[in-house]
Amino acid sequence: MGIIKSYKELRATVGIIGILLPFALMLWIWIAGEQLPKSISCTYFTSARNLLVGSMSAVALFMFFYSGYNKFENWLGHFAGLFSLGVAFLPCDGATRLFHLISAFLLFSIFATFCLQFRKGNKHKLLYLISFLTIIFSMAMIPITKDIFFWETIMLIAFGVSWLVKSKTII
C-alpha cells in the first residue's frame, strides 16, 4: 500500500505544480517589481527563472519515470519529460526559440493526450474530456489572441486538475 500511496502523492504533486506554477511566477515577479512577461516561458528572463526551471525540471523527472497503465502512457511520459526539459532549458528567445516553441507545443499536446488516456475505464470521463478540450482550445487561442500567459495558465490548470483527479486527491 505504501508504494501506491507514494505514486498517488507524486501524481498529486505534479498536478499541484501545474496549477500553482503560473501564480507563483506572477507573485514572484510582482514582489520583485518586474513587469509580467508575455508568456510563462519568458519568465526565464526575469528573477523568477529558477522557479520556472526548477518546477519544469521536477515535472520532467516525474514524467521520465512515470509508469502508466500501458506502453503508450509510458512513452507519453518519457516524451513529456524530454519536452519539459526543452521548455525549461531552451530559452524562448534567440537561437533556441524554435526548439523551445516545438517543445512547448508538444508538451501541451501530450498533456492533452494524457487527459484522453485517463478517460479510459474511469468514472470521471467528463472531467478528463473537459480538461482535454480546455487544453486544445487554449492552444488554438494563443495565436489568435496573443495573450500567451493567460492561455498557458488555463492549460496548466486543466493539466493540474486532471492529475489531481487521477491521484484521487480531489473528487
Secondary structure, 3 states (H helix, E strand, C coil): CHHHHHHHHHHHHHHHHHHHHHHHHHHHHHHCCCCCCCCCHHHHHCCCHHHHHHHHHHHHHHHHHCCCCCHHHHHHHHHHHHHHHHHHHCCCCHHHHHHHHHHHHHHHHHHHHHHHHHHCCCCCHHHHHHHHHHHHHHHHHHHHHCCHHHHHHHHHHHHHHHHHHHCCCCC
